Amino acid sequence: MGPAFLSSASKIRGSDQYWHRLTFELTLSAANALVTLNPGLTFCYVSGEGTDSTERGRSMWARVKGKTENGDVDIASGGANVKPAFFALFLLAACTAHAVLSPSPSPIWRDEFDGPAGTSFDRAKWVADTGGQGFGNQERQFYTTRAENVALDGDGHLVITARAESPLSAYECWYGRCGYTSTRLKTKGLFAQAYGRFEARIRVPRGQGLWPAFWMLGTDIDSVGWPQSGEIDIMENIGREPTIAHGTLHGPAYSGAHGIGRADTLSSGAYADDFHVFAVAWRPNEIRWYVDGRQYHRMTPADLPRGAKWVFDHPFFLLLNVAVGGGWPGDPDASTSFPQQMVVDYVRAYREP
């Protein structure tokens, strides 16, 4: 689909304002049906004012802008002693040319999870955390790399499966025999980047006690520790909140239960019903969160507690996992069915936000 086209022709002063508005809107609306633009360009609009413009085409001036999810961009500006219809076409041509000359960027890193069913994850791109030590959250699962917990499905997806285990399980957790297994993958040592856009298309599992996440940690975590390394939670969902996705920052003086974030709530249905694209756009001193291309959260150093340090100025690596239980989601109960799956269609990283 092409972008929507808007006009601010109502701002053009003159004796025939309605005629100008109608001409601009009809011309640009027709173009919307004919031209497919850069997917990053959500719509074009005309900004500016003319001087005593009439339908006979006295001097007009305007600027055409493209609105993207990261803000407005100037595309063209100009003036002409022409009828408004022709001037609108000039603006449209400028917008179209911009779209042609500005192709969508390619990811600098990606995993599309192509491969035969049952294949394990790509070890050139991911490493796994294993064990059942609770990971600082009193989680109940033991993380493994076995096919029962992580594998490609043959249809271009990575599937992380959380399973209930027998009381006779050989897996040992911090609380005794592990009741559950799952998988946690990360790009640590293989890929990390400061700034850019990071996104994944995911269908989350459902059920009380399930805790899927797509997130990032600072590469200096081994030297400075957590939370001084910083943590960017691109998406977290807990089973008791099926309609909510959380985006959060953790750093020194704002970590754990004091992490600073916002929740995005679906208008209908649950996040587990379908795939959704979760993303962050990260610039120096700014991070924005998106679900399905819609921004729902933004943070800058000004949003931190007084005196707290903004630690999001160095490379971070990516993580995918499904935790079971823990202090935040609570443990599974009789309503929770297993196995539960997080299905990941792709993970992509771009140089530019």
Buried (B, 14 or more C-beta within 10 A) or exposed (E): EBBEBBBBBEBBEBEBBEBBBBBBBEBBEEBBEEBEBBBBBBBBBBBBBBEEBBBEBBEBBBBBBBBBBBEEBEBBBBBBEBBBBEBBBBBBBBBBEBBEEBEEEEBBBBBBBEBEEEBBBBEEBBBBBBBBEBBEBBBBBBBBBEEEBBBBBBEEBBBBBBBBBEEEBEBEBBEEBBBBBBBBBBBBEBBBBEBBBBBBBBBBBBBBBBBBBBBBBBBBBEEEEBBBBBBBBBBBBBBBBBBBBBBBBBBBEBBEEEBBBEBBEBEEEBBBBEBBBBBBBBBEEBBBBBBBEEBBBEBBEEBBEEEBBBBBEBEBBBBBBBBBBBEBBBBBEEEBEBBBBBBBBBBBBBEEB
